[in-house]
Structure formats: structure tokens, C-alpha cells
Amino acid sequence: MATIELQTVLSSETVTDITLDPGYASATDKDVITKDELGTTLTDHVSDPVAHPQYILAEDAVKWDSSYVHEDTVLKNTLVLDGVWTMISTVDTSEGAAPENIGGVVPSYDQSVALTAQSNASVVSMEHVFTLTKAGYLKNISVYTPAWDLDVVSKVILYNATTGGSAVFNNPILTEAGWTLLGTGNSLVAIGDVVHVVSEFYHSSDSSNITGGWTSLIDDALLAGANVIDFDSVTATTLVSVNHTDLDTTGRAAELDGVAVGSIIQVSETGDANRSFRAEVTAIDTVPATSTDYTVTFLSQGGNAVRDNKTCTVSIDIPITTLSEYAHNVGYYATQPTWCTVATSLEYNGVDQGAATTTAYGIDVQFQEASISDDWDVVSYSGD
């Protein structure tokens, strides 16, 4: 049987050689039906999809347009490749799919301007908060570290508080006394979006690390059953209980009881590393027979919160006495970038140090201003 597109049907008065259910067509001849009769028939079927599921019209079905040219007119949910951007239309539109660049790429920090090294024996957390004054996309993040070796545990988080999008870089290989470029995949941003970039790190001996898998449980009881890590909150954790048997049925009692005050507990969903949190141990209870309980100070959350009853990767790092080094430039953001406003903060072990919000901390975000149509959403980007 020949296939006739709906658009062809609706643009003609009479269509032949199609077969309709006789119970829902008004035409006496099932092989001939007018455009008006077809509209009535389809409306009848769609209005009762439970009784007639075979007639449901997939109004939101994705359509691939392999011949798309910028600013072609397309229907809603059309998937196109426009240059290096794969885009999907959210409405019928003739607006161009790909963002159209305005000017060149600009940084949030001029990397040719020297930074001053600082240090502290703690988990050092530096945050830059960008409030966008122009629309476009973030191309890359770069971070500066005055000193780095394999005992440095580091993490860089970017999350858009307006849209909920996030990217997490766990323990990237960093450049000592230099800038390290981290890719973000071109994250679209609009005027008014608030984007946070957090860079945190500390020193930890590899021989003092505990790593394993446990199943998450979120409640106040703190009675961690077999293979469970139990914590009282995912956004303001104060208590953590870890069962002495992990998901590999390995006994971990001696290691867990040997954790020291000042150790850092990191919990992340194994299937989604963006869902994570970090906390510092302030007290240890080894009395329970089947678990070790920790009083903790909440340090940070990843892009999203850890969920209940999820397989999680748990690491406990015992910091050593080596200082954590970082770099700053006091007063740098007294003059703001042309595309955003920046406010910064510095924490040691989760405690805000009250530093000036105009101090830069070795974080640079590259921004490309662009004209972006609200009629399109990004599916993927294949450029550099």
C-alpha cells in the first residue's frame, strides 16, 4: 500500500487509495474521502485514544530534516544539523537554528595577569558566581593552581542555578603553576542566568583513602543496615553512618573505625556523578557493632542531590599536613567583565572567610556572545 503524508492529504480536496476503519469514516466509499471528512475522522480517533490506540497521532514526533539550510521554515520538533550545532525546533519557525556569534570569545579573567599564591591546611573552596548581562554560550573553564601533585584531590563544578544544568570535573590532571583548560561543551546561557563555578581541593595521601560502594539511605535514624550508607540530609548533612560491609560484601570495619577527625567523606551516585556531596568528619562513634557513625560538617553539593536507595561510590580521604595551595588577585573584579557581573567567595573547610567579593581565585570562564532563538533547543555541539 502506498504511503501518503498527512500534509499532502490536508492540501488536497480528495485523496484516493487509502483505507479507513468503516466505523469511523462517513464516506460510503472507503477508498475515497474528502479533506473535511478526514479531519472529522482523525479528531474522533484522537479524542478516544484508549479505545482506538492504533489511531493516535504522534503530534510531538521528532522529524529529521537532512536538507536543512539556515532559516528554512520547519515544523515543531524538527531535528536539524546547522553547522556544528544539532538543534530541535520547539515551535513552527523560520528563525535560524544555530546560535549566531556576535564578536569573538572573551574571558572572565585575563590569564596574562599574575595571581598571588596562598595556602591553608584545609579543604579550600573558591566560588565565582556569574550573573549574565548578555546571551550566548560558555565555551570552557580554566583553573589555575600554583602547586599540584598526585596527592591533590580536586573537583571543579559548574552549574546554572537558573536552568539546572551542570558539569562536574572530578580529579582532573592539573598544570602546576599554570592554567588548565577544562571543556564544558558550549553551555547556552541567557540574560539573567546565574552560573556558579566552584573549584575546591585539598591534599590527601593515597595510602589513607577508603573507597567502596554502598546503597544510600536518607533518614534520621542512622541505623545503617547491610551494605548501606545512611545520612540525615543531602543538602545540609550533619550525621553519616556507614555499614561495616560494602556492596562487594567486603568487611570494612577496621578501616572505617580508623578514620580521623578532619577526614573528608565524599558520596556520589555511581550512575550519575553529578549527584554528590562532601562533608568533613568532626567526631567518630565506633560503638555500634555493625557500622561506624560520623558527625560531619557539610562542605558542598555537586550539580544535584544524592537520591535515596541508589548505588553510591563512597570515598573517605584522610588529609595530611601538607598545605593546600591556591591563588588569588585581590580587587580584580572591581572592574567587571563586559558580559556579566562576578561575585566571589572563599571557604576553608566549609567556613566562609569573609573575603572581598571582587577577589579573583584562578577561575576563568570563556564566553561567546550570540543571538539565540527561543524557537530552538540544543541537542548537541560538534565543534571545538
C-alpha positions, 0 to 999 in steps of 0.5 A: 500500500502506498504511503501518503503524508498527512500534509499532502492529504490536508492540501488536497480536496480528495485523496484516493487509495487509502483505507479507513476503519468503516466505523469511523469514516462517513464516506460510503466509499472507503477508498475515497474521502474528502479533506473535511471528512478526514479531519472529522475522522482523525479528531474522533480517533484522537479524542478516544485514544484508549479505545482506538490506540492504533489511531493516535497521532504522534503530534510531538514526533521528532522529524529529521530534516537532512536538507536543512539550510539556515532559516528554512521554515520547519515544523515543531520538533524538527531535528536539524544539523546547522553547522556544528550545532544539532538543534530541535525546533520547539515551535513552527519557525523560520528563525535560524537554528544555530546560535549566531556569534556576535564578536569573538570569545572573551574571558572572565579573567585575563590569564596574562595577569599574575595571581598571588599564591596562598595556602591553608591546611584545609579543604579550600573552596573558591566560588565565582558566581556569574550573573549574565548581562548578555546571551550566548554560550560558555565555551570552557573553564580554566583553573589555575593552581600554583602547586599540584601533585598526585596527592591533590584531590580536586573537583571543579563544578559548574552549574546554572542555578537558573536552568539546572544544568551542570558539569562536574570535573572530578580529579582532573590532571592539573598544570602546576603553576599554570592554567588548565583548560577544562571543556564544558561543551558550549553551555547556552546561557541567557540574560539573567542566568546565574552560573556558579563555578566552584573549584575546591581541593585539598591534599590527601595521601593515597595510602589513607583513602577508603573507597567502596560502594554502598546503597544510600539511605536518607533518614534520621535514624542512622541505623545503617543496615547491610551494605548501606550508607545512611545520612540525615540530609543531602543538602545540609548533612550533619550525621553519616553512618556507614555499614561495616560491609560494602556492596562487594560484601567486603568487611570494612570495619577496621578501616572505617573505625580508623578514620580521623577527625578532619577526614573528608567523606565524599558520596556520589551516585555511581550512575550519575556523578553529578549527584554528590556531596562532601562533608568533613568528619568532626567526631567518630562513634565506633560503638555500634557493632555493625557500622561506624557513625560520623558527625560531619560538617557539610562542605558542598553539593555537586550539580544535584542531590544524592537520591535515596536507595541508589548505588553510591561510590563512597570515598573517605580521604584522610588529609595530611599536613601538607598545605593546600595551595591556591591563588588569588588577585585581590580587587580584580573584579572591581572592574567587571567583565563586559558580559556579566557581573562576578561575585566571589567567595572563599571557604576553608573547610566549609567556613566562609572567610569573609573575603572581598567579593571582587577577589579573583581565585584562578577561575576563568570562564570563556564566553561567546556572545550570540543571538539565540532563538527561543524557537530552538533547543540544543541537542548537541555541539560538534565543534571545538 
